[in-house]
Amino acid sequence: MTSRVIISLLLICFSTSIITGQRGTEVGGHIGTSIYFGDLNTSYNLNSPGILIGLLTRRNFNERLSLAAGLNYGHISAKDENSNNFYQRTRNLSFKSDVFDLNFSLEFNFFPYYHGSDDYYYTPYLFGGFSIMKYNPQAEIDNVVYDLRDFGTEGQLNGQEYGLMSGAFVFGIGFKWDINRDWSINTALSGRNIFSDYIDDVSNAYPDLGSLSARRGPIAAQLSDRSLDPEFALPGQQRGNGKSNDLVYFISIGIMRYFGELPCPAISKHQF
């Protein structure tokens, strides 16, 4: 009985030591590219990448699970003229927007991942979570940049414009690779399924351009209809697809600094 108790206590202590040893915090940053998919990029073209700069912090619970929080700045854009779709080229809309992204996600490592290990120092991982995104779609006419929301390009009345902030689901895959005990390289492909279809200012139908011009000014009608066919933008004519929301992807590479104590020498499978 006594031997069983001693063995059980030893196993508990050993397990606790291993788990505790993997707890720690990582802080770092990354750079990369931002890519938009939506009404102005329905073919998932990669011809308009934008900049991405971000910060990330991660709390490791054990060798498999982590909780991460990040802040990203990105720039996205798209032009119908770059599409292979005849409808889009005729529609001839464009937009650009800065994007700010505050995100929280749970990460799962496919392999055991121990900082300070000679063997378990890399792993692919999956993650999912939630994001709050801020954006402001803009377009340019005669070298003047306009905030599209302010002009109600789809007939929104004053005070009924879409918001410039939205939630989003976070999902993605990545890879972690330790350079040494303290530093690691991280790469990731991270998606944002946004709860809005207006990150590009395009979602539903064309308004009556005469009424829009009377309410918002002639520039509003120009921003709403930039088509190459004078019969294209009739009132009620489809301008976008309101049945699907917009997507943004971030492709990044960065470096992380680990802050945590290991109670034992570096773990190695050759020691067991």
C-alpha positions, 0 to 999 in steps of 0.5 A: 500500500505504501509503495503504491502511494509513493509511486502515485505521488512520484507520478503526480509530481513528475506530471506536474513538473512537465506540465508546469515547465511548459507554462510560459508567455511568448511575445513577438511580432510579424510582417506579411501580406493582407488579401481580400476576397469579396464582391470585388474579388470573387475569383480569389485572385492574389493580384492585389496583396497589401501590407501586414504588420502585427503584434502577438502574445501567447500564453502556453498552458502545456505542450499542446494548447495555447491562448493567443491575442494579437493586434494587426494592421493591414491594407486591402484593395481590389479593382473590378478591372483586374477581374476576368469576369465580364460583369465585374469589368463592366461594373468597374468599381474599386476600393481600398481600406486600412484594416485594424484587427484585434484577435483572440484565438485558441491554438492546438499543436499537432506535435508536443512542443517544448521550449528548450527541447532538443527534439520537440522544438517544432510543430504545425498548429491549428487555431480558431477564435474571434476578432474585432475588425475596423475598416473604412472603404475608400475610392478615388476620383480625379486623385481625390480619395473619398470615404465611401460610407459617407455617400450611401452608395447603395441608397442608405439614408442618413443615419442608416449607413453600415458600421465601420467595425465588425466581428469576425471568426478567426481560423488558420494554420501555422508552424512554430520552430524554435531557434533556441530556448528563448526565440522561435520563428512562427509562420501562419495563414490566418483567415477572417470571416467577417460578419459584414458584407460592406468592407468593400462598400458593395453588397446589394443593388444600385439605388436611384442615382437621381435621388442619390445625387439629390440627397448626397451630391453628384459625387455620390452618384459617381461613386455608386456607378462607375460602370462602362455601360450607361444601361448597367446601373439601373435602380434595383440592378444587382451591384453585389452579392449580399448573400455572402460576407467578405473575407480577409486573409493574413499571411505572416512570418514573425519572431517570438520571445519566450518568457518562462522557466524550465524546472529541468534540463532541456527535454530530449526523447533520448533521455528516456 
